């Protein structure tokens, strides 16, 4: 299939922004109070994407492992901050950020490097044209699983504090006492990617597949890439959520098998 790339003009973007104005108008009419948030989000989207477009253009020309690595590290650090910001209950002392970032760099790094060196195999393997968009997709989905898992575990342990401490009094170890809630947090963290995989193809056409089709790629080839991406996302989210939930569970206890909810603070 031979496709024709359709170049967008700024007028096209202005026309699309009318829908955003419509959303803001509905917020005002229904007294939702979201018009300011919509405006700020729109400005952030425009500025952030414009800047990253310029940065990527430079990185694609350089093809340097050092610059690619620096860009990847910056993305991971920002993703860790975003994962932490989504949590109402956070660990004191910067532990939530440290745990989320460690989970992201471990899961995202392992899966992205695996995909680049086995399935995609660009030359060189760290080519930013492939590495950075792939890592971005991994981080964007994994941070949701991590933040949901950590938030669910913290909230559940706080809610079930009496039941957990009763088990501890009866002689259970802290690990055994919190195990059901760790499983619950893991299920919550993985549910978004499971739902996305279940809906792919029947209800939704995922973004990467849609982008490739619009760019003229044969739909069957676009499907192969999308299946690969979905499997990678499931693996990254699973690894990241597991690390984050287990580390949070460890931090909310001590060597004396006590529950340490005093290490949580509300934001």
Rosetta blueprint (number, residue, H / E / L):
1 X L
2 X L
3 X L
4 X L
5 X L
6 X L
7 X L
8 X L
9 X L
10 X H
11 X H
12 X H
13 X H
14 X H
15 X H
16 X H
17 X H
18 X H
19 X H
20 X H
21 X H
22 X H
23 X H
24 X H
25 X H
26 X H
27 X H
28 X H
29 X H
30 X L
31 X L
32 X L
33 X L
34 X L
35 X H
36 X H
37 X H
38 X H
39 X H
40 X H
41 X H
42 X H
43 X H
44 X H
45 X H
46 X H
47 X H
48 X H
49 X H
50 X H
51 X H
52 X H
53 X H
54 X H
55 X H
56 X H
57 X H
58 X H
59 X H
60 X H
61 X H
62 X H
63 X L
64 X L
65 X H
66 X H
67 X H
68 X H
69 X H
70 X H
71 X H
72 X H
73 X H
74 X H
75 X H
76 X H
77 X H
78 X H
79 X H
80 X H
81 X H
82 X H
83 X H
84 X H
85 X H
86 X L
87 X L
88 X L
89 X E
90 X E
91 X E
92 X H
93 X H
94 X H
95 X H
96 X H
97 X H
98 X H
99 X H
100 X H
101 X H
102 X H
103 X H
104 X H
105 X H
106 X H
107 X H
108 X H
109 X H
110 X H
111 X H
112 X H
113 X H
114 X H
115 X H
116 X H
117 X H
118 X H
119 X H
120 X H
121 X L
122 X L
123 X L
124 X L
125 X L
126 X L
127 X L
128 X H
129 X H
130 X H
131 X H
132 X H
133 X H
134 X H
135 X H
136 X H
137 X H
138 X H
139 X H
140 X H
141 X H
142 X H
143 X H
144 X H
145 X H
146 X H
147 X H
148 X H
149 X H
150 X H
151 X H
152 X H
153 X H
154 X H
155 X H
156 X H
157 X H
158 X H
159 X H
160 X L
161 X H
162 X H
163 X H
164 X H
165 X H
166 X H
167 X H
168 X H
169 X H
170 X L
171 X L
172 X L
173 X L
174 X H
175 X H
176 X H
177 X H
178 X H
179 X H
180 X H
181 X H
182 X H
183 X H
184 X H
185 X H
186 X H
187 X H
188 X H
189 X H
190 X H
191 X H
192 X H
193 X H
194 X H
195 X H
196 X H
197 X H
198 X H
199 X H
200 X E
201 X L
202 X L
203 X L
204 X E
205 X L
206 X L
207 X H
208 X H
209 X H
210 X H
211 X H
212 X H
213 X H
214 X H
215 X L
216 X L
217 X L
218 X L
219 X H
220 X H
221 X H
222 X H
223 X H
224 X H
225 X H
226 X H
227 X H
228 X H
229 X H
230 X H
231 X H
232 X H
233 X H
234 X H
235 X H
236 X H
237 X H
238 X H
239 X H
240 X H
241 X H
242 X H
243 X H
244 X H
245 X H
246 X H
247 X H
248 X H
249 X H
250 X H
251 X H
252 X L
253 X E
254 X L
255 X L
256 X L
257 X L
258 X L
259 X E
260 X L
261 X H
262 X H
263 X H
264 X E
265 X E
266 X E
267 X L
